[in-house]
Amino acid sequence: MASDRPDEGGADRRPDARPDGMSAAADVEADLLLPDRQVDDLEAQPAGQMSREGLQESAVRGAVWTVIHTFIAIPVAFLVNLLMARVLGAADYGRLAFLTALMEVVSRMLTAGFGSAVIQFGAKAHAAGRTAAVSRLLSQSQGFRLLVVMPVLSVVVLLFADVPPTAMVIAIVFGIVVPAALDGAVACLTIENKTAEGAKIALVTSLATQVAVVAVVLAARTPDAVWTVRLIVSGVAVALCLVPISAVYRRAVLRPVLPTGMPVGFWRYAVPVGLASVIGGLVMSRSEIFFMNWLAAPAAVGVFALAFGLAGHVFAPAQAFVGPLVPAISGLMEVDAHAVRPAFRRVLRAGATVVGLVEAVAVVPLAVLVPVLYGPEFAEAGPVVVALGVAAGFVTVASPVVAFVSARLSAGEMLRATSVALVVDVVLALALIPPLGVWGAVIANVGGSMTSLLLLTRSELRGLGITVSLAMRDALPCFVGAALAGGLMVAGDVAPGNEWLRAVGVAVVGGALYVGVLRVTRSGLTVPDADAIIRALPRPARRVGPWVLGLLTGRAVDAPAAP
């Protein structure tokens, strides 16, 4: 693997390299991002450039640790969320969701197009060994955040966050000032492909946050107190990201300079992608809460927020797979553009298969248990969880599209797609929330997110030369899982017995039907797909992983495509 220090580069030469100069890893025909690659002479790459094998290993290691973080943090967050919902009640839970959504929008503005451009240009330069260019970019980005972003966002929070003065000070200091001063360290973890280290920090931060939240919710029992303690811990977490990054980049983050003389094409990418990021964030997130806060009852806001959060929890493991791909794909386009098309198809197949399984096995059982776990105040959230869960599944399957579009620096396409989607979202929200309440927000959320992803997916398929029918074939398991979720929800409502027995029965039937349909339709993973995923699994999971993946492997390997 390439050195962690960017100034100690060179072509990646693994210890098991054969005498003819080809890595022994070349014998592995199926990798996560390089499934059909041909091994070239890596020494032909510029000095200091990261090799394709280095990009591959960093992405896989990052994905592994991100999944580990997810499987530990999500159950803990689920339990803490359960406690908060029961202690606060639907109305106060809705207020907490509003305040949290406000800071989510503010944070997205903080790291919008400028942050995305820093990561894209920085990842490409780091992969090519241009250390000085990355350092200069990091210092410039910190100057921009401190001089421009921090004052603007402080005004936004002062205007829209209706909280006591102490909470307001904490929000500005830990939610805006600290991230603005140190956020380059977070970007640097992605630039250096150190997503594994980022996942470790995220795990520690998540656990610390949940401990603090439990203490505060039991002591103060107010949404404002929970909101402020979350901001404090998240602000400290940004500072922790300084530790694992390379020393040369750490110095650059701590030495901000004026944002002048940016790389060629930087602003042309950053401005439209920034607008697209903010708009897309509003479309993909629970922004309907802002409309509900105005147009619906407080309890309805709490029901929608709970259902949205549960749907996110269910699909978090699958979504965790995407983050480490972003820098890897950017670097891959820099060093091996021909591998992008098969990489896209592999990610699509793997994502659709995992998401379909979750839809068939986990979404409906969770919905059945909502009244038992959260109380009668949230009984309406059960069917909403299924609707938002199915939508979240499709979003998860299509979300790698955003990584591929970003790696192409196709900011204009992102801006057009998200702008159209926001119009759809807002129109549906204004029209449907007053008469339908929670379900109006659900329709608006699903309509906006699906519009954005369909437009981006259509554009990316065209760019990669992949037909819609071929993509649908790769994504078929996701549609199977969604259909099963809908049918199982109806069956779960009419089936006799208590909720726990019905939930277990629905999960077993859903899993059996899902595997059976994959076998009949010969869809799911290919054998090389399964092999690549098994190699990425943590050692303890390798005993069970091959058996589970074997059940999901029914797709034949396509014939090699013409170059």
C-alpha positions in Angstrom: 0.0 0.0 0.0 1.2 3.5 -0.7 2.8 5.3 2.2 0.5 7.3 4.5 2.8 10.2 4.1 2.2 12.0 0.8 5.8 13.0 0.5 7.0 9.5 0.7 5.3 8.3 -2.5 6.4 6.2 -5.3 4.7 3.4 -7.2 3.1 1.0 -4.9 5.2 -2.1 -4.5 3.7 -4.7 -2.2 6.0 -7.2 -0.4 4.5 -10.1 -2.4 5.5 -8.6 -5.8 6.8 -11.2 -8.3 10.2 -10.8 -9.9 8.6 -9.7 -13.2 7.3 -6.5 -11.4 3.7 -7.5 -11.3 2.0 -7.6 -7.9 0.6 -10.9 -6.8 -2.6 -9.1 -6.3 -2.9 -9.1 -10.1 -3.9 -12.8 -9.8 -7.1 -11.6 -8.1 -9.6 -11.1 -11.0 -12.4 -9.6 -9.0 -11.8 -6.5 -6.9 -14.4 -4.1 -5.5 -13.5 -1.1 -7.8 -11.4 -2.8 -10.4 -13.3 -5.9 -11.4 -12.1 -6.2 -15.0 -8.7 -4.4 -14.9 -5.7 -5.3 -16.9 -2.4 -5.1 -14.9 -0.1 -2.6 -16.5 3.5 -1.6 -15.6 2.8 0.4 -12.4 6.3 1.9 -12.6 5.2 3.8 -15.6 3.2 6.0 -13.3 4.6 9.4 -12.2 6.8 9.3 -9.1 4.7 9.7 -6.0 1.5 8.7 -7.7 -0.8 6.3 -5.8 -1.2 3.0 -7.6 -4.5 1.4 -8.5 -3.9 -1.3 -5.9 -3.3 1.4 -3.3 -6.6 3.1 -4.1 -8.3 -0.3 -4.0 -6.9 -1.3 -0.6 -7.7 2.2 0.9 -11.3 2.0 -0.3 -11.8 -1.5 1.0 -10.2 -0.8 4.4 -12.3 2.4 4.7 -15.4 0.5 3.8 -14.7 -2.2 6.4 -14.1 0.2 9.2 -17.1 2.3 8.2 -19.3 -0.8 8.3 -17.8 -1.8 11.7 -18.6 1.7 13.0 -22.1 1.4 11.6 -22.9 -2.0 13.1 -21.8 -0.8 16.5 -23.1 2.8 16.5 -26.5 2.2 14.9 -27.9 -0.2 17.5 -26.7 2.1 20.2 -28.2 5.1 18.5 -31.4 3.1 18.0 -31.7 2.5 21.8 -30.9 6.1 22.7 -33.4 7.3 20.2 -36.0 5.0 21.7 -35.3 6.5 25.1 -35.5 10.0 23.8 -38.8 9.4 22.1 -40.4 8.0 25.2 -39.0 10.7 27.6 -39.7 13.7 25.3 -42.9 12.6 23.7 -44.0 13.3 20.1 -44.2 17.1 20.3 -40.8 17.7 22.0 -39.2 15.0 19.8 -40.5 17.1 16.8 -38.8 20.2 18.1 -35.6 18.4 18.6 -35.9 17.2 15.0 -36.5 20.8 13.8 -33.4 22.1 15.6 -31.3 19.2 14.4 -32.5 19.7 10.8 -31.6 23.3 11.0 -28.0 22.5 12.0 -27.9 19.8 9.3 -28.7 22.5 6.7 -26.1 24.9 8.2 -23.4 22.2 8.3 -24.2 21.3 4.7 -23.8 24.9 3.7 -20.5 24.9 5.6 -19.1 22.0 3.5 -21.1 22.5 0.3 -19.5 23.1 -3.1 -16.3 24.5 -1.7 -15.7 21.5 0.5 -16.7 19.1 -2.3 -14.3 20.9 -4.7 -11.5 20.7 -2.1 -12.0 16.9 -1.8 -12.2 16.3 -5.5 -9.2 18.4 -6.5 -7.3 17.4 -3.4 -8.0 13.6 -3.9 -6.8 13.8 -7.5 -3.7 15.8 -6.6 -2.9 13.5 -3.7 -3.4 10.3 -5.8 -0.9 11.8 -8.4 1.6 12.7 -5.7 1.3 16.5 -5.9 1.7 17.1 -2.1 2.5 20.8 -2.4 -0.6 21.5 -4.4 -2.8 19.7 -1.8 -1.2 21.7 1.1 -1.8 25.0 -0.7 -5.4 24.0 -1.4 -6.0 23.1 2.3 -4.6 26.4 3.6 -6.7 28.3 1.0 -9.9 26.4 2.0 -9.4 27.3 5.7 -9.0 30.9 4.8 -12.3 30.8 2.8 -14.2 29.1 5.7 -13.0 31.6 8.3 -13.5 34.8 6.2 -16.7 34.0 4.4 -18.5 30.9 5.6 -18.3 31.4 9.4 -19.8 34.9 9.5 -22.6 34.1 7.1 -23.7 30.9 8.8 -23.6 32.5 12.3 -26.1 35.1 11.1 -28.4 32.2 9.7 -28.4 30.5 13.1 -29.0 33.7 15.0 -32.0 34.4 12.8 -33.7 31.0 12.7 -32.8 29.1 15.9 -35.3 30.0 18.6 -33.3 28.8 21.6 -32.1 30.4 24.9 -28.9 32.6 24.7 -26.7 29.9 26.3 -27.7 27.3 23.7 -27.3 29.9 20.9 -23.6 30.5 22.0 -22.9 26.8 22.1 -24.5 26.4 18.6 -22.4 29.1 17.1 -19.1 28.0 18.8 -19.3 24.2 18.3 -21.6 24.1 15.3 -19.9 26.8 13.2 -16.7 28.3 14.6 -14.8 25.1 15.5 -15.8 23.3 12.2 -14.9 26.4 10.2 -11.5 26.6 11.8 -10.6 22.9 11.6 -12.9 21.3 8.9 -9.9 21.0 6.5 -8.8 18.0 8.7 -12.0 16.2 8.0 -11.6 16.8 4.2 -8.0 15.6 4.5 -9.1 12.2 5.8 -11.0 11.7 2.6 -8.3 13.3 0.4 -5.7 10.9 1.8 -8.0 7.9 1.5 -7.9 7.6 5.3 -11.6 6.8 5.6 -10.7 4.0 8.0 -9.3 6.4 10.5 -12.3 8.7 9.9 -14.6 5.8 10.7 -12.7 5.1 13.9 -13.1 8.7 15.0 -16.8 8.6 14.1 -17.3 5.5 16.2 -15.7 7.1 19.3 -17.6 10.3 18.7 -20.9 8.5 18.2 -20.6 6.5 21.4 -19.5 9.6 23.4 -22.5 11.5 21.9 -25.0 8.8 23.0 -23.6 8.6 26.5 -23.9 12.4 26.8 -27.4 12.4 25.3 -28.6 9.8 27.8 -27.3 11.7 30.7 -28.8 15.0 29.5 -32.2 13.6 28.5 -32.7 11.9 31.8 -31.5 15.0 33.8 -33.0 17.9 31.8 -35.7 16.2 29.8 -35.7 19.1 27.2 -35.0 19.0 23.5 -32.8 22.1 23.7 -30.4 20.5 26.1 -30.1 17.4 23.9 -29.4 19.6 20.9 -26.6 21.5 22.6 -24.8 18.5 24.0 -24.8 16.9 20.5 -23.2 20.0 19.1 -20.5 20.1 21.7 -19.4 16.5 21.1 -19.5 16.9 17.3 -17.3 20.0 17.5 -14.7 18.2 19.6 -14.8 15.4 17.0 -13.7 17.8 14.3 -10.5 18.6 16.3 -9.8 14.9 16.6 -9.4 14.6 12.9 -6.2 16.5 13.1 -4.5 13.5 14.7 -4.3 10.9 11.9 -3.7 13.2 8.9 -0.1 13.6 7.6 2.0 16.3 9.3 2.5 18.3 6.2 -1.3 18.5 5.7 -1.9 19.2 9.4 0.4 22.3 9.2 -1.5 23.5 6.1 -4.9 23.2 7.9 -3.6 25.2 10.8 -2.1 27.9 8.6 -5.0 29.5 6.7 -4.3 31.9 3.8 -6.4 34.0 1.6 -8.4 32.0 -0.9 -6.7 33.5 -4.0 -5.1 31.6 -6.9 -7.2 28.5 -6.6 -6.6 25.7 -9.1 -7.8 26.1 -12.7 -11.5 25.0 -12.9 -12.0 25.1 -9.1 -14.6 27.8 -8.9 -16.3 26.6 -12.1 -16.9 23.3 -10.3 -17.4 24.6 -6.7 -20.1 27.2 -7.3 -22.7 25.0 -9.2 -21.9 22.0 -7.1 -22.3 24.0 -3.9 -25.7 25.1 -5.0 -26.5 21.5 -6.0 -25.2 20.2 -2.7 -27.4 22.6 -0.6 -30.4 22.1 -2.8 -29.8 18.3 -3.0 -29.4 18.2 0.8 -32.8 19.8 1.2 -34.3 17.3 -1.2 -32.7 14.2 0.3 -32.9 15.1 4.0 -35.9 15.5 6.2 -36.4 19.1 5.1 -40.1 18.6 5.0 -39.9 19.1 8.8 -39.6 22.9 8.1 -42.9 22.9 6.2 -44.5 20.6 8.8 -43.4 23.0 11.6 -45.4 25.6 9.8 -48.3 23.6 8.4 -48.9 20.6 10.6 -49.3 19.7 14.3 -46.2 19.3 16.5 -47.0 15.6 17.1 -47.1 15.0 13.3 -43.6 16.5 13.1 -42.4 14.0 15.7 -44.0 11.0 13.9 -42.4 11.9 10.6 -39.0 12.6 12.2 -39.1 9.2 14.0 -40.1 7.3 10.8 -37.4 9.1 8.8 -34.8 8.3 11.4 -35.7 4.6 11.6 -35.6 4.3 7.9 -32.1 5.8 8.0 -31.0 3.5 10.7 -32.1 0.4 8.8 -30.1 1.3 5.7 -27.1 2.8 7.4 -24.9 -0.3 6.9 -25.5 -0.2 3.2 -25.0 3.6 3.0 -21.8 3.2 4.9 -20.4 1.4 1.9 -20.6 4.5 -0.3 -18.5 7.0 1.6 -15.1 5.4 1.1 -15.8 5.1 -2.6 -15.8 8.8 -3.3 -12.0 9.5 -3.0 -11.3 6.0 -4.5 -13.4 6.8 -7.6 -11.8 10.2 -8.0 -8.4 8.7 -7.9 -9.5 5.8 -10.1 -10.5 8.2 -12.8 -7.1 9.8 -12.6 -5.1 6.6 -12.9 -7.4 4.0 -14.6 -10.4 5.6 -16.3 -11.2 2.4 -18.2 -12.1 0.6 -14.9 -14.9 3.0 -14.0 -17.7 1.4 -16.0 -17.2 -2.1 -14.5 -16.7 -0.5 -11.1 -20.1 1.2 -11.4 -21.9 -2.0 -12.3 -20.3 -3.9 -9.5 -21.3 -1.2 -6.9 -24.8 -1.2 -8.4 -25.2 -5.0 -8.1 -23.8 -5.2 -4.6 -25.8 -2.2 -3.3 -29.1 -3.5 -4.9 -28.6 -7.0 -3.4 -27.9 -5.8 0.1 -30.7 -3.2 0.0 -33.2 -5.8 -1.3 -32.3 -8.1 1.6 -32.8 -5.3 4.1 -36.2 -4.3 2.6 -37.4 -7.9 2.7 -36.1 -8.8 6.2 -35.8 -5.7 8.3 -38.1 -2.9 7.3 -41.5 -4.4 7.9 -40.6 -6.1 11.2 -39.4 -2.8 12.5 -42.6 -1.1 11.4 -44.7 -3.7 13.2 -42.8 -3.1 16.4 -43.0 0.7 16.4 -46.1 1.0 18.7 -44.6 -1.5 21.1 -41.2 0.2 21.3 -42.2 3.8 21.1 -45.6 3.9 22.6 -49.1 4.7 21.2 -48.1 8.4 20.4 -46.0 7.0 17.5 -48.4 4.3 16.3 -48.9 6.1 13.0 -45.2 5.9 12.3 -45.3 2.1 11.4 -46.6 2.3 7.8 -44.6 5.5 7.3 -41.4 3.6 8.2 -42.2 1.1 5.4 -42.8 3.9 2.8 -39.7 5.9 3.8 -37.7 2.7 4.2 -38.4 1.5 0.6 -37.6 5.0 -0.7 -34.4 5.0 1.4 -33.5 1.7 -0.2 -33.7 3.1 -3.7 -31.7 6.2 -2.6 -29.0 3.9 -1.1 -28.8 1.9 -4.4 -28.5 5.0 -6.5 -26.3 7.0 -4.1 -23.0 5.8 -5.7 -24.2 7.7 -8.8 -23.5 10.9 -6.9 -19.9 9.7 -6.2 -19.4 8.9 -9.9 -20.9 12.2 -11.1 -18.8 14.1 -8.5 -15.6 12.3 -9.7 -16.4 13.5 -13.2 -16.7 17.1 -11.9 -20.2 17.2 -13.5 -21.4 20.1 -11.4 -23.9 21.4 -13.9 -25.7 18.1 -14.1 -26.0 17.9 -10.3 -27.3 21.4 -10.1 -30.0 20.9 -12.8 -31.1 17.6 -11.2 -31.3 18.9 -7.7 -33.0 22.1 -8.7 -35.8 20.2 -10.5 -36.1 17.9 -7.5 -36.4 20.7 -5.1 -39.2 22.3 -7.0 -41.0 18.9 -7.0 -40.4 18.5 -3.3 -41.6 22.1 -2.3 -44.7 22.0 -4.6 -45.8 18.6 -3.2 -45.1 19.6 0.4 -47.1 22.8 0.2 -50.0 21.1 -1.6 -50.2 17.9 0.4 -49.1 18.5 4.0 -52.1 20.6 5.0 -54.7 18.0 3.9 -52.6 14.8 4.5 -50.3 15.7 7.3 -47.5 13.1 7.7 -48.3 11.3 4.5 -48.1 14.6 2.6 -44.6 15.0 3.9 -43.8 11.4 2.9 -45.0 11.9 -0.7 -43.0 15.2 -1.0 -39.9 13.5 0.4 -40.1 10.5 -1.9 -41.0 12.5 -4.9 -38.1 14.9 -4.5 -35.5 12.4 -3.8 -36.6 10.0 -6.6 -36.6 12.9 -9.1 -33.0 13.9 -8.3 -31.7 10.3 -8.4 -33.5 9.4 -11.6 -32.1 12.4 -13.4 -28.6 11.9 -12.2 -28.7 8.1 -12.9 -29.9 8.7 -16.5 -27.1 11.1 -17.1 -24.4 8.8 -15.6 -25.7 5.7 -17.5 -25.4 7.7 -20.7 -21.9 8.8 -19.9 -20.8 5.3 -19.0 -22.4 3.7 -22.0 -24.7 1.5 -19.9 -28.2 0.8 -21.2 -31.2 1.3 -18.9 -32.2 -2.4 -19.3 -28.7 -3.5 -18.2 -28.8 -1.2 -15.2 -32.3 -2.4 -14.3 -31.1 -6.0 -14.5 -28.2 -5.2 -12.1 -30.6 -3.4 -9.7 -33.4 -6.0 -9.9 -32.9 -7.3 -6.3 -33.9 -3.8 -4.9 -37.2 -3.9 -6.8 -37.8 -7.5 -5.5 -37.2 -6.3 -1.9 -39.5 -3.3 -2.3 -42.3 -5.4 -3.6 -41.9 -7.9 -0.8 -41.9 -5.1 1.8 -45.2 -3.8 0.5 -46.9 -7.2 0.5 -45.5 -8.2 3.9 -46.7 -4.9 5.5 -50.3 -5.8 4.4 -49.8 -9.4 5.7 -48.3 -8.2 9.0 -51.3 -6.0 9.6 -53.9 -8.8 9.2 -52.0 -11.6 10.8 -53.0 -12.7 14.3 -50.7 -12.8 17.3 -48.7 -10.3 19.3 -46.3 -7.9 17.6 -43.1 -9.7 18.5 -44.3 -13.0 16.9 -45.6 -11.2 13.8 -42.3 -9.4 13.4 -40.3 -12.6 13.6 -42.6 -14.3 11.2 -42.5 -11.5 8.7 -38.7 -11.5 8.8 -38.4 -15.2 8.2 -40.9 -15.3 5.4 -39.4 -12.2 3.8 -35.9 -13.6 3.8 -37.0 -17.0 2.4 -39.1 -15.3 -0.4 -36.2 -13.0 -1.3 -33.6 -15.7 -1.7 -36.1 -17.8 -3.7 -36.9 -15.0 -6.1 -33.2 -14.2 -6.6 -32.7 -17.9 -7.5 -35.7 -18.0 -9.9 -34.7 -14.7 -11.6 -31.0 -15.5 -11.5 -30.2 -12.1 -10.1 -28.2 -10.7 -7.3 -24.4 -11.0 -6.9 -22.0 -12.7 -9.3 -19.4 -15.1 -7.9 -16.6 -12.5 -8.4 -18.8 -9.9 -6.7 -19.2 -12.2 -3.7 -15.5 -13.0 -3.6 -14.6 -9.3 -3.6 -17.0 -8.6 -0.7 -15.7 -11.6 1.3 -12.1 -10.3 1.1 -13.4 -6.9 2.4 -15.1 -8.5 5.4 -13.5 -8.3 8.9 -12.0 -11.6 9.9 -14.7 -12.6 12.4 -17.4 -12.2 9.7 -15.6 -14.4 7.2 -17.1 -17.6 8.8 -20.7 -16.5 8.2 -20.1 -14.1 5.2 -19.5 -16.8 2.5 -22.7 -18.7 3.5 -24.9 -15.5 3.5 -23.4 -14.2 0.3 -23.7 -17.7 -1.3 -27.5 -17.4 -0.8 -27.5 -14.0 -2.6 -25.3 -15.1 -5.5 -27.4 -16.0 -8.5 -26.2 -13.7 -11.3 -24.1 -15.1 -14.1 -20.9 -13.2 -15.1 -21.5 -11.1 -18.2 -19.4 -11.7 -21.2 -16.5 -9.1 -21.5 -17.6 -5.9 -23.1 -15.8 -4.5 -26.0 -13.4 -1.7 -25.1 
